[in-house]
């Protein structure tokens, strides 16, 4: 099945959904760059990426609302509309978490540990991999229903890898006797928030799996 089959002749909505999904991909890239700049102490470049990400998040919210309004006002795909709206709203929530997590770096300025920086970045990288594969899975729902399952599997793999890295990071952190407990807890909080990105991406795909089955019926 192709997106054109789902939306018939409504090319504008098709394009807006594509643009919205592109925003999630771009947001993930900005997040990874932002985390890298923060860990490297390049704060001016970090803040610039954060501002780009916050603008992108607002644009994505606007795109999502436009699509939702058109789906309702034009009474398009009534049998699948609820599923599409749910996918848009929950994937938008993933982008919101991405932006909020980077914002917390700017607000709280965590004192990271140089010898754990690469592990911290790997955590961010794998969490964003999960969000990127989530987008691929959603695109497959519109364009190639047979590919949805494989893309969901990739999300699950990325989430598992993110959880594995997060556990390793936190175990290393709390085994250090030379750190204040408050410092350990603060860094654990940021690791948990990054991990949450992958968890939410998998939650979207749980919803997507059900939506895809309904398309087959």
Rosetta blueprint (number, residue, H / E / L):
1 X L
2 X L
3 X H
4 X H
5 X H
6 X H
7 X H
8 X L
9 X L
10 X L
11 X H
12 X H
13 X H
14 X H
15 X H
16 X H
17 X H
18 X H
19 X H
20 X H
21 X H
22 X H
23 X H
24 X H
25 X H
26 X H
27 X H
28 X H
29 X H
30 X H
31 X H
32 X H
33 X H
34 X H
35 X H
36 X H
37 X H
38 X H
39 X H
40 X L
41 X L
42 X L
43 X H
44 X H
45 X H
46 X H
47 X H
48 X H
49 X H
50 X H
51 X H
52 X H
53 X H
54 X H
55 X H
56 X H
57 X H
58 X H
59 X H
60 X H
61 X H
62 X H
63 X H
64 X H
65 X H
66 X H
67 X H
68 X H
69 X H
70 X H
71 X H
72 X H
73 X H
74 X L
75 X L
76 X L
77 X L
78 X L
79 X L
80 X L
81 X H
82 X H
83 X H
84 X H
85 X H
86 X H
87 X H
88 X H
89 X H
90 X H
91 X H
92 X H
93 X H
94 X H
95 X H
96 X H
97 X H
98 X H
99 X H
100 X H
101 X H
102 X H
103 X H
104 X H
105 X H
106 X H
107 X H
108 X H
109 X L
110 X L
111 X L
112 X L
113 X L
114 X H
115 X H
116 X H
117 X H
118 X H
119 X H
120 X H
121 X H
122 X H
123 X H
124 X H
125 X H
126 X H
127 X H
128 X H
129 X H
130 X H
131 X H
132 X H
133 X H
134 X H
135 X H
136 X H
137 X H
138 X H
139 X H
140 X H
141 X H
142 X H
143 X H
144 X L
145 X H
146 X H
147 X H
148 X H
149 X H
150 X H
151 X H
152 X H
153 X H
154 X H
155 X H
156 X H
157 X H
158 X H
159 X H
160 X H
161 X H
162 X H
163 X H
164 X H
165 X H
166 X H
167 X H
168 X H
169 X H
170 X H
171 X H
172 X H
173 X H
174 X H
175 X L
176 X L
177 X L
178 X L
179 X L
180 X L
181 X H
182 X H
183 X H
184 X H
185 X H
186 X H
187 X H
188 X H
189 X H
190 X H
191 X H
192 X H
193 X H
194 X H
195 X H
196 X H
197 X H
198 X H
199 X H
200 X H
201 X H
202 X H
203 X H
204 X H
205 X H
206 X H
207 X H
208 X H
209 X H
210 X H
211 X H
212 X H
213 X H
214 X H
215 X H
216 X H
217 X L
